[in-house]
Amino acid sequence: MTNPHIGNTGVNFDDEESNQCFLAGLVIRSLSISTSNWRCTETLGDYLSERNIMGIYDVDTRAITRRLRQDGSLIGVLSTEESKTDEELLEMSRLWDIVGVDLISGVSCTAPYEWVDKTKPEWDFNSNEREIYHVVAYDFGIKHNILRRLASYGCKITVVPSKWPALETLKMKPDGVLFSNGPGDPSAVPYAVETVKEILGKAPVFGICMGHQLLGQALGGKTFKMKFGHHGGNHPVRNIMGSRVEISAQNHNYAVDPASLPEGVEVTHINLNDGSCAGLAYPQLNIMSLQYHPEASPGPHDSDTVFGEFVELMKRAKQKA
């Protein structure tokens, strides 16, 4: 975290985005000695301790950020083993790499399940009654608020594991398929790319973050590792189709190379910080995707309408069928 003061709002379980915390470690500058938020149910320290997640504070995180900006992403090690020398810790860091590592299978669900929860009424801002569409959502590390927003837009949702066969998905006769966000390198999960390929053209699809990158590869494009990726809740994105700028939340280390995509694939969104591809569409196959998180609310609701666009995509496809 680059904000120097962390922990003053504490933790509340309504805001958790998955069934468990998959965090490996947390590095911060200053840990608050008290909490002062009306929604707080637990301190940050207790939350991490109960889950056996390592944390360290009194670190100059802004100095680390400047180093990362200059040199690109670097590997670090946190350890409580005082017996290890600095050289041994450095060697541990040299032996680990995000490139080519399948991080999805460790965060995906293990069996299909139905999702029914919508956004709570006190937080919802777009709760009109809608026609019901059945969406199969591939869990590559899916955030609960993606599912809540889809449900609030009138979707019946079946969540399936990352390695769920495309044939089994198509047997469900879904109105649409969502390929979710997830950690790591899209090139490290060829099984997921093959699943996407097998579904393209057979149902409308929507990719978010990792799902966007997998769609890029499935369409014949290439992905690449960015120097230090996009992380945070303040990234300006130009929505070309809507002729507006959205403030977005992003957290990814890879991007799609738009020059590698075949004819007919449209770039719909552009990151205004570096000009990278932030969204795609391929109308011929009923495909849409975003590199960032439309369910997050930094704008606060700049990108939420994309869920309605996915519903409209399914509606048009159903009318043509």
C-alpha positions in Angstrom: 0.0 0.0 0.0 1.4 3.4 -0.9 -1.1 5.4 1.3 1.1 5.8 4.5 -1.7 5.3 7.1 -3.5 1.9 6.9 -6.0 0.2 9.2 -7.9 3.2 10.6 -11.2 2.0 9.0 -10.7 -1.6 10.1 -12.3 -4.5 8.3 -15.9 -5.4 7.7 -17.1 -8.7 6.3 -19.8 -7.1 4.0 -17.0 -5.9 1.7 -15.2 -9.2 1.3 -15.0 -10.2 -2.4 -14.4 -13.9 -2.1 -15.0 -16.9 0.3 -11.5 -16.6 1.7 -8.6 -14.2 1.7 -5.9 -15.3 -0.9 -3.4 -12.7 0.1 0.1 -13.9 0.7 1.4 -10.9 2.5 0.7 -7.2 3.2 3.4 -4.4 3.3 2.4 -1.0 4.7 4.1 2.1 6.1 2.1 2.9 9.3 -0.4 0.7 11.1 -3.2 2.6 12.8 -3.4 2.0 16.6 -7.2 2.5 16.5 -10.2 2.1 14.2 -12.9 4.7 13.7 -15.5 3.5 11.2 -19.1 2.6 11.9 -19.0 -0.5 9.7 -15.8 -1.9 11.3 -16.1 -5.4 12.8 -12.4 -6.2 13.3 -9.0 -4.7 13.2 -6.7 -5.3 10.2 -4.1 -7.0 12.4 -6.6 -9.4 13.9 -8.1 -10.1 10.4 -4.6 -11.1 9.0 -3.6 -13.0 12.2 -6.7 -15.2 12.2 -6.0 -16.2 8.6 -2.3 -16.8 9.1 -1.4 -14.0 6.6 1.9 -12.3 7.1 2.1 -8.5 7.4 4.9 -6.0 7.9 4.8 -2.3 8.8 7.3 0.6 9.2 8.4 0.1 5.6 9.0 3.0 3.3 6.4 1.9 0.8 6.7 5.0 -1.3 10.4 4.5 -1.8 9.6 0.9 -2.9 7.0 2.4 -5.4 9.6 4.7 -6.9 12.0 1.8 -7.3 9.3 -0.3 -9.0 8.4 2.6 -11.3 12.0 2.9 -12.4 13.0 -0.8 -12.6 9.6 -2.5 -13.2 8.0 -5.3 -11.2 10.4 -7.0 -8.7 10.1 -10.1 -6.6 10.2 -9.7 -2.8 10.3 -12.1 0.1 8.7 -11.7 3.6 10.0 -14.1 6.2 9.8 -14.6 10.0 12.7 -17.1 9.9 15.6 -15.2 11.5 17.9 -18.0 10.8 17.9 -17.2 7.0 20.6 -14.9 5.7 20.0 -12.0 3.3 21.6 -14.0 0.6 19.3 -17.0 1.2 16.2 -14.7 1.1 17.5 -13.2 -2.2 17.9 -16.7 -3.6 14.3 -17.5 -2.7 13.2 -14.4 -4.6 15.3 -15.4 -7.7 13.7 -18.8 -7.8 10.1 -17.4 -8.0 8.5 -15.8 -11.1 5.0 -14.9 -12.1 5.6 -15.6 -15.7 4.3 -19.0 -16.8 2.8 -19.8 -13.4 -0.8 -21.0 -13.2 -2.2 -18.9 -10.3 -5.9 -19.4 -11.3 -6.4 -23.0 -10.3 -5.5 -22.1 -6.7 -8.2 -19.5 -6.3 -11.0 -21.0 -8.3 -14.0 -22.8 -6.9 -13.9 -26.6 -7.0 -17.5 -27.3 -8.0 -20.4 -25.5 -9.7 -22.8 -23.5 -7.6 -25.7 -21.1 -8.1 -25.3 -17.4 -7.1 -28.5 -15.5 -6.1 -27.4 -12.5 -4.0 -28.1 -9.1 -5.4 -26.6 -5.7 -4.4 -28.2 -4.7 -1.1 -31.1 -2.2 -1.5 -29.2 0.5 0.5 -26.3 0.3 -2.0 -28.1 -0.3 -5.2 -28.8 2.5 -7.7 -30.1 0.7 -10.7 -32.7 -1.8 -9.5 -35.4 -1.9 -12.3 -37.2 -5.2 -12.9 -35.7 -7.0 -15.9 -36.0 -10.1 -18.0 -34.1 -13.1 -16.6 -31.0 -14.3 -18.5 -29.0 -17.3 -17.5 -25.2 -16.6 -17.3 -22.5 -19.2 -16.7 -19.6 -17.5 -15.0 -16.1 -19.0 -15.1 -14.4 -18.5 -11.8 -10.8 -17.6 -12.4 -10.7 -15.7 -9.0 -14.1 -14.0 -9.4 -15.1 -11.1 -7.2 -18.5 -11.4 -5.5 -19.5 -7.9 -6.6 -19.4 -8.9 -10.2 -21.9 -11.6 -9.4 -24.0 -9.2 -7.3 -24.2 -6.7 -10.1 -25.1 -9.3 -12.7 -27.9 -10.6 -10.4 -29.1 -7.0 -9.9 -29.3 -6.6 -13.7 -31.6 -9.7 -13.8 -29.2 -12.6 -14.4 -29.6 -16.1 -13.1 -26.0 -17.2 -12.5 -24.2 -20.5 -12.4 -20.6 -20.2 -11.3 -18.2 -23.0 -12.6 -14.6 -23.9 -11.9 -11.7 -22.6 -14.1 -11.3 -26.1 -15.7 -15.0 -26.7 -16.3 -15.4 -28.2 -19.8 -16.8 -25.9 -22.5 -19.1 -28.8 -23.6 -20.7 -29.0 -20.2 -21.3 -25.2 -20.2 -22.9 -25.4 -23.6 -25.2 -28.2 -22.4 -26.6 -25.7 -19.9 -27.8 -23.6 -22.9 -26.7 -20.3 -21.3 -27.8 -16.9 -22.6 -24.3 -15.7 -22.0 -20.9 -16.7 -20.5 -18.7 -14.6 -18.3 -15.0 -15.1 -18.1 -13.9 -13.5 -14.8 -11.0 -11.7 -13.4 -8.1 -13.7 -11.9 -4.4 -13.5 -11.0 -1.3 -14.0 -13.0 -0.2 -14.8 -16.6 -2.9 -15.7 -19.2 -0.2 -17.6 -21.2 0.2 -19.9 -18.2 -3.4 -21.3 -18.5 -3.7 -22.6 -22.0 -6.6 -24.8 -20.9 -8.6 -21.6 -20.2 -7.8 -20.2 -23.6 -9.0 -23.4 -25.2 -12.2 -23.3 -23.2 -12.8 -19.7 -24.4 -12.2 -20.7 -28.0 -14.7 -23.6 -27.8 -17.4 -21.2 -26.5 -16.8 -18.3 -28.9 -19.6 -17.9 -31.4 -21.9 -20.3 -29.5 -23.0 -17.8 -26.8 -22.5 -14.1 -26.1 -19.4 -13.6 -23.9 -18.1 -11.0 -21.5 -14.5 -11.0 -20.3 -13.3 -9.0 -17.3 -9.6 -8.5 -16.5 -8.1 -12.0 -16.9 -11.1 -12.9 -18.9 -10.4 -10.0 -21.3 -6.8 -11.3 -21.7 -8.0 -14.8 -22.4 -10.4 -13.5 -25.0 -7.5 -11.6 -26.7 -5.5 -14.8 -26.9 -8.5 -16.9 -28.0 -9.1 -14.5 -30.9 -5.5 -15.0 -32.1 -4.0 -12.0 -30.4 -1.0 -11.8 -28.0 -0.6 -10.6 -24.4 2.5 -9.1 -22.8 3.8 -8.5 -19.4 3.7 -4.8 -18.5 6.6 -3.0 -16.8 4.8 -2.6 -13.5 1.1 -3.2 -14.4 -1.9 -1.2 -13.4 -2.9 -1.1 -9.7 -5.3 1.2 -8.0 -8.7 2.9 -8.1 -7.9 6.1 -10.1 -7.1 5.0 -13.6 -8.7 7.2 -16.3 -10.1 5.2 -19.3 -11.5 6.6 -22.5 -14.7 4.8 -23.5 -14.6 5.2 -27.2 -18.0 3.8 -27.8 -19.6 6.0 -25.2 -17.5 9.1 -25.9 -16.7 9.6 -22.3 -13.9 9.1 -19.7 -14.4 6.7 -16.8 -12.4 6.5 -13.6 -11.6 2.8 -13.1 -10.2 0.4 -10.6 -7.4 -1.8 -12.1 -5.2 -4.6 -10.8 -3.3 -6.5 -13.5 0.3 -7.1 -14.7 -0.5 -8.2 -18.3 -2.2 -6.5 -21.3 -3.5 -7.4 -24.8 -1.5 -6.2 -27.8 -4.2 -4.7 -30.0 -1.9 -4.8 -33.1 -1.9 -8.6 -32.8 -5.7 -8.9 -33.0 -7.5 -10.0 -36.2 -9.6 -7.8 -38.4 -13.0 -7.1 -37.1 -12.0 -6.9 -33.4 -12.5 -3.4 -32.1 -10.7 -1.6 -29.3 -13.5 0.0 -27.2 -11.6 1.4 -24.3 -8.1 3.0 -23.9 -6.1 3.6 -20.7 -5.3 7.3 -20.8 -2.2 6.9 -18.6 -0.3 4.8 -21.1 -2.5 4.2 -24.1 -2.9 0.5 -23.5 -5.9 -1.5 -24.5 -8.6 -1.5 -21.8 -11.6 -3.0 -23.7 -12.5 -5.1 -26.8 -15.6 -5.9 -28.8 -16.1 -8.3 -31.7 -19.8 -7.8 -32.8 -19.7 -10.6 -35.3 -19.3 -13.2 -32.4 -21.1 -11.3 -29.7 -18.0 -10.6 -27.7 -17.2 -7.8 -25.3 -14.5 -7.3 -22.6 -12.9 -4.9 -20.2 -9.4 -4.9 -18.8 -10.5 -3.2 -15.5 -13.2 -3.8 -12.8 -16.6 -2.4 -13.7 -18.1 -3.7 -10.4 -15.7 -1.6 -8.4 -16.9 1.9 -7.6 -14.1 4.5 -7.7 -16.1 6.8 -10.0 -18.3 5.8 -8.2 -20.4 4.1 -10.8 -18.8 5.1 -14.1 -18.5 1.6 -15.6 -21.5 -0.1 -14.1 -23.6 0.3 -17.2 -21.4 -2.3 -18.9 -23.5 -5.0 -17.1 -26.5 -3.5 -18.9 -24.7 -3.7 -22.2 -24.0 -7.4 -21.6 -27.7 -8.0 -20.9 -28.5 -6.1 -24.2 -26.0 -8.3 -26.0 -27.7 -11.4 -24.7 -31.1 -10.0 -25.5 -30.2 -9.2 -29.2 -28.6 -12.7 -29.6 -31.7 -14.3 -28.2 -34.0 -12.4 -30.6 -31.9 -13.4 -33.6 -31.8 -17.1 -32.5 
